[in-house]
Amino acid sequence: APYILGMFFRLLLLFTIVPIVELALLIEVGRQIGSLPTVALVLVTGAAGAALARSQGLLAFQRLRQGFGQGQSPGDALLDGVLILAGGLLLLTPGILTDIAGFSVLLPATRKLIRHRLKAAITRRIQSNAIHTNFTVS
């Protein structure tokens, strides 16, 4: 129960604080460069993000298929696919911080770093029994 409450609190903060900060940043950018250029910036980053997510997603899917064809575990390619999906969703969300986060996930060099840290965090959680891995197959 404490884990669920903690997760609920984190999600509540995420879905309230991030949009408020994004709105404040967009208002400030609008003041600095004007409302029309700000709207154009949001539209351009959304379109660029969608194109980048598509191309990177196709590359990740090809790597996943190649790995399966060679009998390899899908680990990194699967994580890349999840990260690319998350990056694309972040870029489709209007805002400056979400655009920065989205682009950082879609660019291969920074995605590799993020993937490495994510794998380390997942490993730590599994080793500390924060994630249970006792699945049964019937």
Secondary structure, 3 states (H helix, E strand, C coil): CHHHHHHHHHHHHHHHHHHHHHHHHHHHHHHHHCHHHHHHHHHHHHHHHHHHHHHHHHHHHHHHHHHHHCCCCCHHHHHHHHHHHHHHHHHHCCCHHHHHHHHHHHCHHHHHHHHHHHHHHHHHHHHCCCCCCCCCCC
